[in-house]
Amino acid sequence: MPRRAHKKSRHGCLECKRRHIKCDEKRPTCTNCTTSERFCEYADIFQGAKQSRTTASSASSPATRDQPSEVLSPRPDSLPQDAPANMLHMRLLHHLMTETRNTLNESFDKAIYSPDILQICMSTPYLINELLAISALHMSTLCPAEEGAYRHHAAQLQTHALTILNGMKLEVNQETCVPLFIFSGLLNAHLLYNSLLNKDRDFDPFLDQLVSSFRLHRGIRAITSNSWGMLRESSLRPLILDGEERFSRMTGPDPKCAKLLALIEAAKVGPSVTNTYKQAIESLQHAMVACAYGEQNANITEITAWPVLVSPEYIDLLMMRCPEALVVLAYYAACLHMRRDIWGFGDGGRFLVESIITYLGPDWAEWLDWPIQALGEFTIR
């Protein structure tokens, strides 16, 4: 009896090829890899130009198609013992240690030199995947020709990190609090950077993505909210004390924030909503201090922390496009614009301020006075 013809999948992911199973070619993660919680990667991920699948298949060599793609899998024993190293991940690791880490946080930069912290980073699967993810996102801003490929890879690594973490169901204790804290800070920065860098769209979808990231930021806060005491006694003690000292420098209300709060109170939006805005504005003051002109070496934690600190009620008001909520966001966006030297912020702050100014119109000029000043040359239309 003649064998039934079998049509091979020539465009499946590398992991399915290694396992010799049929891939449904779903991107960014195929069904097989999603089900088995494996790292999914395609051979054509780093082709600079968009080619047809036929061209991509014929151009890829057998060595490229057969290479394994997992990085620190939650089940290391699933890898063949003779699996070669993935050189892309080595490149991302080198970039992380030589370039990206210097841009994240001055205190973190110092902490990662500690042998204890470095060992934790390199031996915790979900943490090393997130570190490589943010390195890939950074490289996307430095390599325009491969921007889409690096963005895609950053998303895959972040998804893999979250999949590992969710599957572990960790309890926060003296051993787990350090990698969880570092991971939460990196994920927080990654979510914000990704939203700001992905601004090539209209204001409404951009704002929807930003608000969605804010909701995830709130989930990040829950990871470490009950571990502060343990962190003070951990290898991160210098970093924790430095952060507490920075946040204690606020001696009184910033005049710009005080003016904004006075406008909100005069608008009579109700006690509950007023308190929601007050909390968001008080948290914003730390970011405004860190963004003062001339402080280019200031720690950026105070800026990236704001989405974690705002309340769910404020996020809801922002989703409903309440004008006062958008004004508060414009103040935060002005802070981002003032620190546009940071690669993850870029011109995302300017885009956001200009979009809010245009959305609200000239009737809100008094409310938006400071964000307009921060932009300088922008004029309300």
Residue, then its C-alpha position, 0 to 999 in steps of 0.5 A: m500500500p503506497r504511503r500517504a503523501h505528507k506535506k511538511s510545514r516549512h515555516g514552523c517554529l524552531e522548537c516544533k522543528r526540534r521536537h519533530i512535530k507539526c507546527d500550526e505556525k501561529r505567531p508570536t507563539c504557536t499552539n504547541c509551545t503555548t500548551s507545553e510552556r516552551f519558548c517559541e521562536y521562528a527562523d525568520i525573526f531577524q530578517g531585516a526586510k519583510q519577505s514572502r514565506t516562500t523566500a524566507s523558507s528557501a533562504s534559511s539554512p538547515a542549521t538555522r532551521d534546526q537550532p533550539s530556541e529555549v532560554l532557561s526553560p522552566r524544564p531544563d531537562s527538556l533540552p537535548q544535552d548537545a543543544p548549541a547556545n543561541m547566539l542571539h541571546m548571548r548578544l542580548l546578554h552582552h548588550l544588557m551588561t555593557e549598555t542597557r543596565n547603565t540606562l535603567n537605574e543608577s542604584f540598580d546599576k550598582a547593585i547588579y555588580s554585587p556577586d549575590i545580585l548577579q547570581i540571582c539574576m542569572s539563576t532565576p529563569y523568569l528574571i533573566n528572560e525579562l532582562l533579555a527582553i528589556s535588552a531587546l527592546h533597547m536594541s530596537t531603538l538602536c537598530p532601525a533596520e531590525e526594529g520590528a524583529y527586536r520588538h517582537h523578540a522582546a515581547q516573546l521574552q517578556t511573555h516567556a518570563l510571565t509564563i514561567l512566573n505564573g506557573m511557579k506560584l511563588e510565595v513571597n519570602q526572604e529567598t524569593c522577595v529579591p528576584l521578585f522585586i527586581f523583576s517587578g521593577l524591570l517589568n514596570a519600566h518595560l511596560l511603560y517604555n513599550s507603550l511610549l515607543n509604540k506611538d505610531r498610531d492615533f491618540d485613542p488606541f495609544l491611550d487605550q494601550l497606555v491605560s492597559s499597561f497602567r492596570l498591569h502596573r497595579g498588578i506589579r505593586a501587589i508583588t512586592s507590597n508586603s515584602w518591604g521589611m524583608l527587602r530591607e534585610s536582604s542583599l538589596r538593602p542599599l538600593i532600598l534605603d536609597g529609594e526611601e531616602r529619595f522619596s523622603r526629600m519632598t518637603g512640601p507641595d510643588p507649586k505647579c501641583a498645588k495649582l492643578l489641585a486648586l483647579i480640580e477642587a474649584a471644579k467641584v467634581g465631588p469628594s471621592v473623585t477629588n480625592t482620587y485626583k489628589q492622590a495621583i497628583e501627590s504621587l506625581q510630585h516625585a516625578m516632577v522633582a526627578c525631572a527638574y531641568g539640569e538633573q540629567n543624572a537624576n534617578i528615573t525610578e521616581i518617574t517610572a513608579w508613577p503608574v504603579l502608585v496611581s489608584p484603580e479609580y484614577i485609571d478608570l477615570l482615564m479610560m473614560r477620557c475625563p478631562e481632569a484625568l487627562v490633564v493629570l496625565a499631561y503633567y506626567a507626560a511633560c515629565l517624560h518629555m523633560r527626560r527625553d534623553i532616556w531611550g525608553f521615553g524618547d518623544g513619547g512624552r511630547f506626543l502624549v502632551e500634544s495629543i491631550i492638548t489637541y483633544l481637550g481644546p483651548d478651553w483647557a489652556e489654563w489647566l494645561d499651562w505647565p505642560i505647554q511650557a514644558l513643550g516650549e514651542f507648541t501652540i494650542r489650535 
